[in-house]
């Protein structure tokens, strides 16, 4: 009889250890983890096999356990939830309950990155719950070629919106922490589809795309248009900007280098022909 009781007790201990073994290696990591809806948690109660269960946390943050019923555990750390459940069992049902609580399966939550990035989509939040702005942008491959580098919006689940430049994200702003449900929206450059037209004595007259960066100078525009022809008069290059015509000496502008002549979308550049 004594042997039977001893064996029964030993079996209960072994069962408890088996249910707890998955949690033992992760206890130190799990204790500070904040429980979230849709997390699946494992409760192991020593010598109480019927009370040892695996349950999913509801959207309300509640999880249901034998005897003690629904318990609000969402928003609590694993350590705090363990203590709360232990107290509830000790209050009316068990004397000095010995139990362990661990996360069996983490809920998958996402941050969305959409717009002018190389691989738009949803980014799963790490188990640690920590994801910063720079890491999110790196995960989607960075900006697409046509992105507005100054128009990166962070839309919080709270409804607030902040705008960042890519330069700022590569610096201190990149450490801004994200939360599940946040959205990063990368706008297209305002210069998408814009052109400058170069006419007259150039190798390839016609419209040329305006760079997405928003910066194009006269020397580069003429280079994109195939450069000056042998018949070109570099001293008489005109820029028509919304009806206002300015004539410049292209040779002087190209030689000075430090002061480029900046163009605007829809400018029309005309290179005159030399008069012999």
GULUM-272157 format. One record per residue (C-alpha): x, y, z; residue number from 1. Coordinates in steps of 0.001 Angstrom, whole numbers. Example, Ala and Ser with C-alpha at 12.3 -4.5 7.8 and 13.67 -1.06 7.14 Angstrom:
2
<site px="12300" py="-4500" pz="7800" seq="1"/>
<site px="13670" py="-1060" pz="7140" seq="2"/>
END
This chain:
276
<site px="0" py="0" pz="0" seq="1"/>
<site px="2789" py="2379" pz="945" seq="2"/>
<site px="4586" py="1509" pz="-2261" seq="3"/>
<site px="1439" py="2263" pz="-4275" seq="4"/>
<site px="1029" py="5637" pz="-2607" seq="5"/>
<site px="4695" py="6395" pz="-3157" seq="6"/>
<site px="4452" py="5458" pz="-6840" seq="7"/>
<site px="1281" py="7504" pz="-7293" seq="8"/>
<site px="2973" py="10528" pz="-5757" seq="9"/>
<site px="6040" py="10001" pz="-7887" seq="10"/>
<site px="3926" py="9793" pz="-11039" seq="11"/>
<site px="2171" py="13040" pz="-10161" seq="12"/>
<site px="5528" py="14724" pz="-9667" seq="13"/>
<site px="6800" py="13422" pz="-12994" seq="14"/>
<site px="3643" py="14626" pz="-14770" seq="15"/>
<site px="4034" py="18054" pz="-13234" seq="16"/>
<site px="7649" py="18221" pz="-14339" seq="17"/>
<site px="6752" py="17114" pz="-17882" seq="18"/>
<site px="4147" py="19877" pz="-18181" seq="19"/>
<site px="6595" py="22415" pz="-16819" seq="20"/>
<site px="9714" py="21428" pz="-18753" seq="21"/>
<site px="8891" py="23574" pz="-21773" seq="22"/>
<site px="8562" py="26576" pz="-19512" seq="23"/>
<site px="11653" py="25987" pz="-17394" seq="24"/>
<site px="14120" py="26978" pz="-20084" seq="25"/>
<site px="12218" py="30151" pz="-20856" seq="26"/>
<site px="11037" py="31159" pz="-17380" seq="27"/>
<site px="13533" py="33956" pz="-16938" seq="28"/>
<site px="12712" py="35367" pz="-20381" seq="29"/>
<site px="8955" py="34867" pz="-20005" seq="30"/>
<site px="8504" py="36392" pz="-16567" seq="31"/>
<site px="8681" py="39969" pz="-17815" seq="32"/>
<site px="6695" py="39310" pz="-20998" seq="33"/>
<site px="3377" py="41181" pz="-21050" seq="34"/>
<site px="500" py="38864" pz="-21901" seq="35"/>
<site px="-1674" py="39854" pz="-24860" seq="36"/>
<site px="-4974" py="38738" pz="-26398" seq="37"/>
<site px="-4566" py="35588" pz="-28520" seq="38"/>
<site px="-1500" py="34441" pz="-26582" seq="39"/>
<site px="-1811" py="30761" pz="-25639" seq="40"/>
<site px="-667" py="30091" pz="-22088" seq="41"/>
<site px="120" py="26848" pz="-20260" seq="42"/>
<site px="-778" py="26407" pz="-16573" seq="43"/>
<site px="789" py="23487" pz="-14709" seq="44"/>
<site px="-433" py="22816" pz="-11140" seq="45"/>
<site px="1565" py="20350" pz="-9053" seq="46"/>
<site px="-454" py="17309" pz="-7900" seq="47"/>
<site px="-3578" py="18698" pz="-9609" seq="48"/>
<site px="-3632" py="17214" pz="-13081" seq="49"/>
<site px="-7208" py="18319" pz="-13726" seq="50"/>
<site px="-6240" py="21935" pz="-13084" seq="51"/>
<site px="-3317" py="21907" pz="-15533" seq="52"/>
<site px="-4523" py="23368" pz="-18842" seq="53"/>
<site px="-3551" py="25192" pz="-22022" seq="54"/>
<site px="-5818" py="28171" pz="-22744" seq="55"/>
<site px="-5976" py="31107" pz="-25130" seq="56"/>
<site px="-6352" py="34668" pz="-23870" seq="57"/>
<site px="-9520" py="36273" pz="-25249" seq="58"/>
<site px="-9716" py="39718" pz="-26852" seq="59"/>
<site px="-11042" py="40960" pz="-23509" seq="60"/>
<site px="-7766" py="39914" pz="-21884" seq="61"/>
<site px="-9472" py="37111" pz="-19934" seq="62"/>
<site px="-8482" py="33466" pz="-19783" seq="63"/>
<site px="-10590" py="30703" pz="-18244" seq="64"/>
<site px="-9179" py="28214" pz="-15726" seq="65"/>
<site px="-10730" py="25284" pz="-13813" seq="66"/>
<site px="-12352" py="26232" pz="-10491" seq="67"/>
<site px="-11368" py="29909" pz="-10539" seq="68"/>
<site px="-13096" py="30706" pz="-13854" seq="69"/>
<site px="-12244" py="33762" pz="-15987" seq="70"/>
<site px="-9203" py="35714" pz="-14878" seq="71"/>
<site px="-8044" py="39027" pz="-16334" seq="72"/>
<site px="-4438" py="38358" pz="-17322" seq="73"/>
<site px="-4057" py="40523" pz="-20433" seq="74"/>
<site px="-1698" py="43398" pz="-19734" seq="75"/>
<site px="6" py="41557" pz="-16869" seq="76"/>
<site px="3509" py="40157" pz="-16968" seq="77"/>
<site px="3797" py="36379" pz="-16802" seq="78"/>
<site px="5151" py="36724" pz="-13268" seq="79"/>
<site px="2234" py="38945" pz="-12163" seq="80"/>
<site px="-346" py="36668" pz="-13807" seq="81"/>
<site px="1212" py="33627" pz="-12111" seq="82"/>
<site px="932" py="35295" pz="-8715" seq="83"/>
<site px="-2655" py="36353" pz="-9364" seq="84"/>
<site px="-3709" py="32820" pz="-10337" seq="85"/>
<site px="-1837" py="31343" pz="-7379" seq="86"/>
<site px="-3678" py="33699" pz="-4987" seq="87"/>
<site px="-7064" py="32795" pz="-6479" seq="88"/>
<site px="-6425" py="29070" pz="-6052" seq="89"/>
<site px="-5092" py="29595" pz="-2511" seq="90"/>
<site px="-8085" py="31723" pz="-1502" seq="91"/>
<site px="-10764" py="29036" pz="-1788" seq="92"/>
<site px="-9418" py="25823" pz="-3271" seq="93"/>
<site px="-5800" py="24806" pz="-2627" seq="94"/>
<site px="-3397" py="24993" pz="282" seq="95"/>
<site px="-63" py="26506" pz="-738" seq="96"/>
<site px="-554" py="25779" pz="-4476" seq="97"/>
<site px="2548" py="25142" pz="-6523" seq="98"/>
<site px="2097" py="26125" pz="-10140" seq="99"/>
<site px="3875" py="27516" pz="-13154" seq="100"/>
<site px="2595" py="29670" pz="-15997" seq="101"/>
<site px="4301" py="30005" pz="-19374" seq="102"/>
<site px="3525" py="31228" pz="-22878" seq="103"/>
<site px="2882" py="28235" pz="-25105" seq="104"/>
<site px="2290" py="30270" pz="-28284" seq="105"/>
<site px="2699" py="33988" pz="-28788" seq="106"/>
<site px="-8" py="36001" pz="-30497" seq="107"/>
<site px="1075" py="37392" pz="-33855" seq="108"/>
<site px="594" py="41137" pz="-34145" seq="109"/>
<site px="1713" py="43372" pz="-36951" seq="110"/>
<site px="2926" py="46787" pz="-38028" seq="111"/>
<site px="1991" py="47779" pz="-41595" seq="112"/>
<site px="4374" py="49511" pz="-43992" seq="113"/>
<site px="2719" py="50698" pz="-47191" seq="114"/>
<site px="3459" py="53015" pz="-50083" seq="115"/>
<site px="6750" py="53702" pz="-51823" seq="116"/>
<site px="8946" py="51027" pz="-50229" seq="117"/>
<site px="10635" py="48062" pz="-51870" seq="118"/>
<site px="8598" py="45327" pz="-50152" seq="119"/>
<site px="5404" py="46802" pz="-48636" seq="120"/>
<site px="3361" py="44657" pz="-46281" seq="121"/>
<site px="2866" py="43608" pz="-42683" seq="122"/>
<site px="5775" py="43095" pz="-40289" seq="123"/>
<site px="5188" py="40666" pz="-37387" seq="124"/>
<site px="6014" py="42178" pz="-34016" seq="125"/>
<site px="8935" py="40388" pz="-32326" seq="126"/>
<site px="8193" py="38269" pz="-29278" seq="127"/>
<site px="9928" py="40924" pz="-27188" seq="128"/>
<site px="7276" py="43414" pz="-28328" seq="129"/>
<site px="10016" py="45873" pz="-29341" seq="130"/>
<site px="10288" py="47138" pz="-32913" seq="131"/>
<site px="11640" py="50551" pz="-33837" seq="132"/>
<site px="11079" py="52726" pz="-36897" seq="133"/>
<site px="14513" py="52123" pz="-38425" seq="134"/>
<site px="14163" py="48334" pz="-38090" seq="135"/>
<site px="10725" py="48391" pz="-39717" seq="136"/>
<site px="12050" py="50364" pz="-42689" seq="137"/>
<site px="15009" py="48015" pz="-43036" seq="138"/>
<site px="12681" py="44977" pz="-42961" seq="139"/>
<site px="10754" py="46228" pz="-46016" seq="140"/>
<site px="13985" py="46834" pz="-47913" seq="141"/>
<site px="14076" py="50600" pz="-47562" seq="142"/>
<site px="12573" py="53250" pz="-49802" seq="143"/>
<site px="11529" py="52699" pz="-53387" seq="144"/>
<site px="13171" py="54862" pz="-56038" seq="145"/>
<site px="10094" py="57100" pz="-56337" seq="146"/>
<site px="9668" py="57717" pz="-52587" seq="147"/>
<site px="9402" py="61124" pz="-50997" seq="148"/>
<site px="12366" py="60955" pz="-48637" seq="149"/>
<site px="10832" py="63691" pz="-46492" seq="150"/>
<site px="7284" py="62328" pz="-46409" seq="151"/>
<site px="7353" py="59197" pz="-44227" seq="152"/>
<site px="4281" py="59155" pz="-41983" seq="153"/>
<site px="3805" py="57162" pz="-38796" seq="154"/>
<site px="105" py="56705" pz="-38045" seq="155"/>
<site px="-467" py="55439" pz="-34515" seq="156"/>
<site px="-3403" py="53293" pz="-33443" seq="157"/>
<site px="-4292" py="56214" pz="-31158" seq="158"/>
<site px="-4919" py="58340" pz="-34255" seq="159"/>
<site px="-1874" py="60616" pz="-34033" seq="160"/>
<site px="331" py="61119" pz="-37099" seq="161"/>
<site px="4004" py="62121" pz="-37244" seq="162"/>
<site px="6088" py="62816" pz="-40343" seq="163"/>
<site px="9774" py="61930" pz="-40671" seq="164"/>
<site px="12511" py="62231" pz="-43253" seq="165"/>
<site px="14608" py="59197" pz="-44129" seq="166"/>
<site px="17640" py="61111" pz="-42916" seq="167"/>
<site px="15999" py="61520" pz="-39493" seq="168"/>
<site px="15087" py="57814" pz="-39375" seq="169"/>
<site px="18696" py="56897" pz="-40050" seq="170"/>
<site px="19516" py="59020" pz="-36996" seq="171"/>
<site px="17825" py="59478" pz="-33641" seq="172"/>
<site px="14245" py="59168" pz="-34951" seq="173"/>
<site px="14959" py="55605" pz="-36003" seq="174"/>
<site px="14765" py="54562" pz="-32344" seq="175"/>
<site px="11082" py="55525" pz="-32089" seq="176"/>
<site px="9294" py="52423" pz="-30784" seq="177"/>
<site px="6315" py="51033" pz="-32694" seq="178"/>
<site px="3186" py="49370" pz="-31328" seq="179"/>
<site px="971" py="46662" pz="-32844" seq="180"/>
<site px="-1434" py="48168" pz="-35361" seq="181"/>
<site px="759" py="51180" pz="-36170" seq="182"/>
<site px="1052" py="52063" pz="-39861" seq="183"/>
<site px="4005" py="53536" pz="-41727" seq="184"/>
<site px="2973" py="55275" pz="-44939" seq="185"/>
<site px="5671" py="56314" pz="-47393" seq="186"/>
<site px="4373" py="58846" pz="-49886" seq="187"/>
<site px="5492" py="59043" pz="-53476" seq="188"/>
<site px="7711" py="61921" pz="-54472" seq="189"/>
<site px="5782" py="64983" pz="-55612" seq="190"/>
<site px="7995" py="64919" pz="-58710" seq="191"/>
<site px="6743" py="61577" pz="-60033" seq="192"/>
<site px="5601" py="62164" pz="-63631" seq="193"/>
<site px="7125" py="65644" pz="-63809" seq="194"/>
<site px="9407" py="66637" pz="-66674" seq="195"/>
<site px="11667" py="69344" pz="-68051" seq="196"/>
<site px="11769" py="69865" pz="-71794" seq="197"/>
<site px="15080" py="70550" pz="-73531" seq="198"/>
<site px="14874" py="71792" pz="-77136" seq="199"/>
<site px="17193" py="73166" pz="-79820" seq="200"/>
<site px="20787" py="72198" pz="-80347" seq="201"/>
<site px="21087" py="69136" pz="-78103" seq="202"/>
<site px="21684" py="65503" pz="-78967" seq="203"/>
<site px="18232" py="64226" pz="-77905" seq="204"/>
<site px="15720" py="67083" pz="-77714" seq="205"/>
<site px="12467" py="66458" pz="-75873" seq="206"/>
<site px="11126" py="65926" pz="-72345" seq="207"/>
<site px="13325" py="64375" pz="-69644" seq="208"/>
<site px="12029" py="63001" pz="-66318" seq="209"/>
<site px="12460" py="65262" pz="-63325" seq="210"/>
<site px="14449" py="63456" pz="-60611" seq="211"/>
<site px="12363" py="62168" pz="-57686" seq="212"/>
<site px="14714" py="64000" pz="-55339" seq="213"/>
<site px="13351" py="67290" pz="-56662" seq="214"/>
<site px="16786" py="68592" pz="-57692" seq="215"/>
<site px="17831" py="69149" pz="-61308" seq="216"/>
<site px="20234" py="71754" pz="-62580" seq="217"/>
<site px="20778" py="73077" pz="-66087" seq="218"/>
<site px="24074" py="71268" pz="-66687" seq="219"/>
<site px="22596" py="67879" pz="-65789" seq="220"/>
<site px="19450" py="68515" pz="-67834" seq="221"/>
<site px="21456" py="69242" pz="-70956" seq="222"/>
<site px="23650" py="66201" pz="-70271" seq="223"/>
<site px="20506" py="64012" pz="-70010" seq="224"/>
<site px="19391" py="65499" pz="-73337" seq="225"/>
<site px="22574" py="64277" pz="-75043" seq="226"/>
<site px="24718" py="67361" pz="-74581" seq="227"/>
<site px="25276" py="70293" pz="-76902" seq="228"/>
<site px="25626" py="69750" pz="-80643" seq="229"/>
<site px="28495" py="71303" pz="-82631" seq="230"/>
<site px="26005" py="73927" pz="-83844" seq="231"/>
<site px="24949" py="74999" pz="-80340" seq="232"/>
<site px="25508" py="78524" pz="-79060" seq="233"/>
<site px="26345" py="77949" pz="-75354" seq="234"/>
<site px="26061" py="81667" pz="-74638" seq="235"/>
<site px="22397" py="81736" pz="-75554" seq="236"/>
<site px="20483" py="79147" pz="-73576" seq="237"/>
<site px="16984" py="80248" pz="-72593" seq="238"/>
<site px="14763" py="78935" pz="-69787" seq="239"/>
<site px="11043" py="79499" pz="-70152" seq="240"/>
<site px="9403" py="79233" pz="-66724" seq="241"/>
<site px="5643" py="79723" pz="-66884" seq="242"/>
<site px="6018" py="82364" pz="-69596" seq="243"/>
<site px="9011" py="84187" pz="-68136" seq="244"/>
<site px="12122" py="83716" pz="-70279" seq="245"/>
<site px="15657" py="83974" pz="-68888" seq="246"/>
<site px="18727" py="83795" pz="-71133" seq="247"/>
<site px="21957" py="82465" pz="-69586" seq="248"/>
<site px="25520" py="81716" pz="-70651" seq="249"/>
<site px="25740" py="77943" pz="-70366" seq="250"/>
<site px="29536" py="77960" pz="-70653" seq="251"/>
<site px="29944" py="80166" pz="-67570" seq="252"/>
<site px="27403" py="78158" pz="-65552" seq="253"/>
<site px="29044" py="74836" pz="-66416" seq="254"/>
<site px="32496" py="76128" pz="-65502" seq="255"/>
<site px="31656" py="77690" pz="-62141" seq="256"/>
<site px="30272" py="74442" pz="-60694" seq="257"/>
<site px="29688" py="75752" pz="-57182" seq="258"/>
<site px="26516" py="77635" pz="-58126" seq="259"/>
<site px="24292" py="75373" pz="-60249" seq="260"/>
<site px="21320" py="76833" pz="-62094" seq="261"/>
<site px="18399" py="74917" pz="-60631" seq="262"/>
<site px="15423" py="74051" pz="-62797" seq="263"/>
<site px="11786" py="73491" pz="-61891" seq="264"/>
<site px="9278" py="70987" pz="-63283" seq="265"/>
<site px="7756" py="72048" pz="-66608" seq="266"/>
<site px="10617" py="74426" pz="-67416" seq="267"/>
<site px="11433" py="74569" pz="-71137" seq="268"/>
<site px="15123" py="74897" pz="-71955" seq="269"/>
<site px="16078" py="75977" pz="-75493" seq="270"/>
<site px="19646" py="75919" pz="-76777" seq="271"/>
<site px="20091" py="78412" pz="-79622" seq="272"/>
<site px="22016" py="77725" pz="-82819" seq="273"/>
<site px="25257" py="79497" pz="-83502" seq="274"/>
<site px="25281" py="82265" pz="-86080" seq="275"/>
<site px="28452" py="82162" pz="-88166" seq="276"/>
END
